[in-house]
Amino acid sequence: MKGINYKNLSFQERAKLFKEAIQKSEKKYGLEICAGYINSWDDSENLLIQEVVNDEVKNEVYFDTLRKEL
C-alpha cells in the first residue's frame, strides 16, 4: 500500500493496518505488546512490551518509559 495517505482511510481500515503492522513487528523482534501491570504498586493499566519465552515473561518494560529513555 505504498503511496497511500493512511489518514484518508476510515478508522476501521487504519486500525486493521495498524494491528497487522504490530503483529509483524512482534514476530520480527520476538516481543509482544500487552496491557497490564509490572508490579502490584501500579495504580492503572499500562501498555507493556514483553519478551515471552515458553509462556513465561522474561523481560518487560512500560511502553511510555521508552520515550523518556530514548
TALINKA-V455103 format. One record per pair of residues at least 6 apart in sequence whose ideal C-beta (glycine too) atoms are under 8 Angstrom apart, sorted by the first residue. I is the first residue (numbers start at 1). J is the second residue. D is the distance in Angstrom with one decimal. If there is no record, write none. Layout:
i=I j=J d=D
i=I j=J d=D
This chain:
i=1 j=17 d=7.4
i=6 j=14 d=5.9
i=6 j=17 d=6.9
i=7 j=14 d=7.7
i=9 j=17 d=7.5
i=22 j=33 d=6.1
i=25 j=31 d=7.8
i=26 j=32 d=5.5
i=26 j=33 d=6.7
i=30 j=51 d=6.8
i=31 j=49 d=5.5
i=31 j=50 d=6.5
i=31 j=51 d=5.8
i=32 j=49 d=7.4
i=32 j=50 d=4.9
i=32 j=51 d=7.8
i=32 j=52 d=5.5
i=33 j=47 d=6.6
i=33 j=48 d=7.1
i=33 j=49 d=5.9
i=33 j=50 d=7.7
i=33 j=63 d=7.3
i=34 j=47 d=7.8
i=34 j=48 d=5.4
i=34 j=50 d=6.1
i=35 j=45 d=5.1
i=35 j=46 d=6.9
i=35 j=47 d=5.9
i=35 j=48 d=7.0
i=36 j=45 d=6.4
i=36 j=46 d=7.0
i=36 j=48 d=5.8
i=37 j=45 d=6.9
i=37 j=46 d=6.9
i=38 j=46 d=7.3
i=38 j=48 d=6.8
i=38 j=60 d=6.0
i=38 j=62 d=6.6
i=46 j=62 d=5.2
i=46 j=63 d=7.1
i=46 j=64 d=7.1
i=47 j=62 d=7.2
i=47 j=63 d=3.9
i=47 j=64 d=7.2
i=48 j=60 d=5.2
i=48 j=61 d=7.0
i=48 j=62 d=6.2
i=48 j=63 d=6.5
i=49 j=60 d=6.7
i=49 j=61 d=5.4
i=49 j=63 d=5.9
i=49 j=66 d=7.5
i=50 j=57 d=5.2
i=50 j=59 d=7.0
i=50 j=60 d=4.3
i=51 j=57 d=7.2
i=51 j=58 d=4.7
i=51 j=59 d=4.3
i=51 j=60 d=7.2
i=52 j=58 d=6.9
